Amino acid sequence: MSSSTVCINQNVNLGATGGTIYNWSGPAGFTSTSPNPVIVAAQHNMAGIYNVIVTDSNGCSNTSNTVVVVNP
């Protein structure tokens, strides 16, 4: 599990590779289908675990996650 630490109101760049379909989910109702979504102006309620399911062109999938820490 990887992690990212940012200060409040900074952007967080998430990233995944190796697939054709990306399904991200996380705190505060975060969802994205981008391989590299950006959490704009992170707030405390956006801290936590972000999960991504990456699916390749053969239909095989893998799950990964990262922890985002938002400091004041």
C-alpha positions as CSV (number, residue, x, y, z in Angstrom):
1,M,0.0,0.0,0.0
2,S,1.4,3.4,-1.0
3,S,0.7,6.7,0.7
4,S,0.6,10.4,-0.1
5,T,0.7,13.2,2.4
6,V,-0.4,16.7,1.5
7,C,-1.4,19.9,3.3
8,I,-5.0,21.0,3.3
9,N,-6.1,22.7,0.0
10,Q,-3.4,21.0,-2.0
11,N,-4.1,18.8,-5.0
12,V,-3.5,15.0,-4.8
13,N,-2.5,13.2,-7.9
14,L,-3.5,9.5,-7.9
15,G,-2.2,7.1,-10.6
16,A,-2.6,3.6,-11.9
17,T,-1.3,1.9,-15.0
18,G,-1.6,-1.4,-16.9
19,G,-5.2,-1.5,-17.8
20,T,-7.9,-0.3,-20.1
21,I,-10.6,0.3,-17.4
22,Y,-10.0,2.1,-14.1
23,N,-12.5,2.3,-11.3
24,W,-11.5,4.5,-8.3
25,S,-13.4,4.9,-5.1
26,G,-12.5,6.7,-1.8
27,P,-13.7,8.8,1.1
28,A,-16.3,11.6,0.7
29,G,-18.0,9.8,-2.2
30,F,-14.9,10.0,-4.5
31,T,-15.2,8.0,-7.7
32,S,-13.3,8.2,-11.0
33,T,-12.7,6.2,-14.1
34,S,-9.5,8.1,-15.0
35,P,-6.2,6.3,-14.8
36,N,-4.7,9.5,-13.1
37,P,-7.4,11.3,-11.2
38,V,-6.7,14.5,-9.2
39,I,-8.3,15.3,-5.9
40,V,-8.6,19.1,-6.1
41,A,-8.0,21.2,-2.9
42,A,-8.0,18.3,-0.5
43,Q,-9.9,18.7,2.8
44,H,-9.8,16.6,5.9
45,N,-12.8,14.5,4.9
46,M,-10.9,13.4,1.8
47,A,-8.2,11.7,3.9
48,G,-8.3,7.9,3.9
49,I,-7.9,4.9,1.7
50,Y,-8.4,5.2,-2.1
51,N,-9.0,1.9,-4.0
52,V,-8.6,1.3,-7.7
53,I,-9.7,-1.7,-9.7
54,V,-7.7,-1.9,-12.9
55,T,-9.0,-4.2,-15.7
56,D,-7.0,-5.1,-18.8
57,S,-8.1,-5.8,-22.3
58,N,-8.4,-9.6,-21.5
59,G,-10.9,-8.9,-18.6
60,C,-8.3,-9.6,-15.9
61,S,-8.4,-7.2,-13.0
62,N,-6.3,-6.3,-10.1
63,T,-7.0,-4.1,-7.0
64,S,-4.6,-1.6,-5.4
65,N,-5.0,1.1,-2.9
66,T,-3.2,4.2,-1.5
67,V,-3.6,6.1,1.7
68,V,-4.0,9.9,1.5
69,V,-3.1,11.9,4.6
70,V,-4.3,15.5,4.7
71,N,-2.4,17.7,7.2
72,P,-3.6,21.1,8.4
